[in-house]
Amino acid sequence: MYIKTATFLLCVFLGSVSSCCVNGRYYPRYHLSPPHGWMNDPNGFCYFKGEYHMFYQYNPMSSLEAGIAHWGHAKSKDLCHWKHLDLAIYPDQWYDQTGVFSGSALVENDVMYLYYTGNVNLTDEMPFEGQFQALGISTDGVHVEKYKDNPIMYTPNHQPHIRDPKVWEHDGSYYMVLGNAYDDYTKGQIVMYESSDKINWQEVTILYKSNGSFGYMWECPDLFEIDGKFVLLFSPQGVKSVGDMYQNLYQAGYIVGEFDYDTHSFTILTEFRELDHGHDFYATQTMKDPSGRRIVVAWASTWEYAYPERADGWAGMLTLPRTLTLTKDLRLIQTPIREIDQVFRRRLYSGKASAGKTVALPDKAGKVELKWDTPRNIKVVIESQNECQNVVISYDHEDGTITLDRGGDDAIRRTHWDPRGHLKWTIFIDASSIELSCGDGEVWFTSRFFPEGVVSVRLGEDTCVDKFTVHSIRRTT
Ligand code: FRU
């Protein structure tokens, strides 16, 4: 209790400090970031009483390290403008004392059920290490009460790495998938559970597992249906890079299959595909909203890099929410949520353009679109006064590769783009992030960069586009 009150008071203090003097040089203008402190995975993404809620892994005490995870909380009517709410879940019980780890939300009859992992590390006082699944309940969408008989699950056969519950309902039964490491922390797998009452869970199957060549631990699993097929989305740790693939420390990607709720059998139809090819995309979370959209968000940072924002009292941001659809050949397409267009209030340029055309983005934020009618090479440079932070994105249409170069160490990310429909790129720039969507959303790159001063977009040499459109987030004055 004492810890909770002290944390609360510290957060109120830090909150008021950060809102009046947070250094805005890298702070996102239209993406969700913590008001101060550290953010990693999105959690408990849901729609509740007319509003979207986003929880996230949060260390309110420091932006320098993940520390002991809490659940931060924000809500939004349109997925673009977020209101920060009080810290939602504290690590104040024996079963979550070293972290209220990631999890998901189930909304039923105007009640929010928040499933999370309670993490317990070995310490001098605690001669035990393990992960428990626990439940928090909210009826007002603000206050979360921990369930009286928590933890609701302890699974001795899968310890000590079994976490990140994703829960959903189907035909009156409840299902949960958990990420797990087995065989002495050498292989990842996803375990599935079923319940008739949301509290008591039985293991029903190992949905999918690594044979040893695909990572030592799988985090943040999710299983959902699109057009009669099932997408298993997860974040494997420890996958070795192969050519341009799996270049990040950890990946986030999916396989598509058929799932039978009666037999719990999952038949795999595709190989694993990365959902994003940039430097910063991990720990995805999806939800289905009342209009039937399956929306995905991810942590747009990684465990890998110590970005300079940490010195400004905050760390971490989420990606733009993107709507997922499945193509006939079982590839996920990500479309930026349609609501995002309202953010870009002022058109700075629209028309044909060729090499050298440069448009400055007020407030370091905006949306850039390029369209071309016939196949050709394309190059765009996002530049600032700090040249070593320039981002160069280029497309070689003959070998079909897109390369994003953000300079510095480990600068390059590359993948193949085989345009299926429109020849176009949409680039979202937000103070310290770039999200590039290629074509109709078949290929994405999310990467962080840290520009100083004015940010401009310039068309590179030999580039000529039929339509170049640049919007800023500022109103016309
Ligand atoms: C993924 C992850 C989760 C865990 C959380 C802890 O980034 O490692 O598996 O629940 O972060 O913050």
Boltz pocket constraint, residues with backbone or C-beta under 6 A from the ligand:
constraints:
  - pocket:
      binder: B
      contacts: [[A, 40], [A, 41], [A, 57], [A, 66], [A, 69], [A, 100], [A, 101], [A, 102], [A, 103], [A, 117], [A, 163], [A, 164], [A, 219], [A, 220], [A, 283]]
      max_distance: 6.0
